[in-house]
Amino acid sequence: MKKFVYDKLVRDVTPEKLQQNRGANVHYTQLQGKQYIQELRRKLIEEVEEIIDAKNRAELLEECGDVCEVIAALCDAYGITPEELDQAQENKREQHGAFNRGMYISHIKVASDTEHAEYFQQRPAKYPELEDIDGAIDAMKE
């Protein structure tokens, strides 16, 4: 027999199915608490990556279902009800809009002494600062 690292959270009946249907010798444990939540978060990333890789509508639908399942488990682990999640989604949509119009910001220019600039500067991996090329070109013209 060959042995492989699996190293991921799986659906509740997967170990049993692997043993019954494929004759595998499955070594698993049932996670709880912080370790369970950590693995749910890792699973969410895995499932989102599968959405990115989906090649057609059917695959996309299946992977979106998986993401919803992981989100439901994560909410359950934190004691968040479906109604609370729906309300949070509605509140965010009312305050900031939805993602229906395809709005995409490539870059943003803000005054140096604002809280927006401070916010972006505190998160350089997410918002790398660009050289002010316009300002440099204007200075060269003078």
QUIZI-V19379 format. One record per pair of residues at least 4 apart in sequence whose ideal C-beta (glycine too) atoms are under 6 Angstrom apart, sorted by the first residue. I is the first residue (numbers start at 1). J is the second residue. Records with the same first field share a line. If there is no record, write none. Layout:
I=J ; J
This chain:
9=39 ; 43
10=14
13=17
15=26 ; 28
17=21
18=22 ; 24 ; 26
19=24 ; 26
31=35 ; 36 ; 39
32=36
37=77
40=73 ; 74
43=70
44=70
47=66 ; 67 ; 70
50=63
51=63
54=59 ; 60 ; 63
55=59
75=80 ; 85
80=84 ; 85
92=96
93=98
110=114 ; 116 ; 117
112=117
120=127
123=127
124=128
